[in-house]
């Protein structure tokens, strides 16, 4: 039961962290389109890596397929 609570807390923390990073990426997109600023400069201003902005996350289904290929 204790382990289940720890996993829920960790899951909640990770979801919050992901939501914050996605919000920052959306703000970068709005600023770059509205003001014509470079992605590099805006990412530096908001304190996120360009990789976080440029590459979409791998969804869980895609992760499962990748892992299945490793164990075949």
Secondary structure, DSSP 8 states (H G I E B T S, - for coil): -HHHHHHHHHHHHHHHHHHHHHHHHHHHHHHHHHH---HHHHHHHHT--HHHHHS----HHHHHHHHHHHT-
